[in-house]
């Protein structure tokens, strides 16, 4: 009984939402159609484009390549670790074997015919 009321309330909720969105859409269209055109603001003037330096004003490129740092050769040794021995397996459980051949299905012989051809 409670689920019946929940479904009715949910249906009324969706109907109310759909009708309210129609009214909002109509009101927005009405406002767009009746609003007067507003004056457009004047755009500010853009600053002048800066001039790029010419070939003579560039600093000279370096002629020597700086040396790279050296990689250390004395790598510390890592500690050795050993795993514990596995427990001895005394016996494995017996699993059933899967047959590899199809068993033969016995067929009965057909009943004798009552009429002779």
C-alpha positions in Angstrom: 0.0 0.0 0.0 2.9 2.4 0.8 4.6 1.7 -2.5 1.3 2.6 -4.3 1.3 6.0 -2.6 5.0 6.5 -3.4 4.4 5.8 -7.0 1.5 8.2 -7.1 3.5 10.9 -5.4 6.4 10.3 -7.8 4.1 10.6 -10.8 2.6 13.9 -9.5 6.1 15.2 -8.8 7.2 14.5 -12.4 4.0 16.1 -13.8 4.6 19.2 -11.7 8.2 19.5 -12.8 7.3 19.1 -16.5 4.5 21.7 -16.3 6.7 24.1 -14.4 9.5 23.8 -16.9 7.0 24.7 -19.7 5.9 27.8 -17.9 9.5 28.8 -17.3 10.4 28.3 -20.9 7.4 30.3 -22.1 8.2 33.1 -19.7 11.8 33.2 -20.9 10.8 33.3 -24.5 8.4 36.2 -23.7 11.2 38.1 -22.0 13.5 37.6 -24.9 10.9 38.8 -27.4 9.8 41.9 -25.5 13.1 43.2 -24.1 14.4 46.3 -25.8 17.8 46.2 -27.5 20.4 47.5 -25.2 23.3 49.7 -26.4 26.4 47.8 -27.0 29.4 48.9 -24.9 32.4 50.4 -26.8 35.4 48.2 -27.0 38.6 49.5 -25.4 41.5 50.3 -27.7 44.1 47.5 -28.0 47.7 48.3 -27.1 50.2 48.4 -30.0 51.9 45.2 -31.0 55.4 45.0 -29.4 58.3 44.8 -31.8 60.5 41.8 -31.6 64.3 42.2 -31.3 66.3 42.1 -34.5 69.2 39.8 -35.3 71.8 42.2 -33.9 70.2 42.6 -30.5 70.2 38.8 -29.7 72.7 37.6 -27.0 75.4 35.2 -28.3 74.9 31.5 -28.0 77.1 29.6 -25.6 80.0 27.9 -27.3 80.9 25.4 -24.6 78.6 22.6 -23.4 78.5 22.4 -19.6 79.6 19.0 -18.2 76.9 16.6 -16.9 77.1 15.4 -13.3 78.7 12.0 -12.8 76.8 8.9 -11.8 78.0 7.3 -8.6 79.5 3.9 -9.0 79.4 2.6 -5.5 75.9 1.2 -5.2 75.1 -0.2 -1.8 74.4 -3.9 -1.5 70.9 -5.0 -0.7 70.4 -7.5 2.1 69.8 -11.1 1.1 66.6 -12.8 2.2 65.6 -16.4 2.1 62.1 -17.9 1.9 61.1 -20.4 4.4 61.0 -24.0 3.2 57.8 -25.4 1.9 56.0 -28.0 4.0 56.5 -31.6 3.0 53.5 -33.0 1.0 52.7 -36.4 2.5 49.7 -37.3 0.3 47.6 -35.6 -2.3 43.9 -35.8 -2.2 42.3 -38.2 -4.7 40.5 -36.4 -7.5 38.1 -38.2 -9.7 39.4 -38.8 -13.2 37.6 -37.4 -16.2 36.7 -40.1 -18.7 38.3 -39.7 -22.2 36.0 -41.9 -24.1 32.2 -41.6 -24.7 30.2 -44.3 -23.1 28.1 -46.4 -25.4 24.4 -45.8 -25.2 22.3 -49.0 -25.6 19.6 -48.8 -28.2 16.6 -51.0 -28.2 15.7 -52.8 -31.4 12.6 -51.5 -33.2 9.4 -53.4 -32.6 8.5 -55.9 -35.3 6.2 -54.6 -38.0 2.7 -55.9 -38.1 2.4 -55.7 -41.9 4.6 -57.3 -44.4 5.7 -55.3 -47.4 
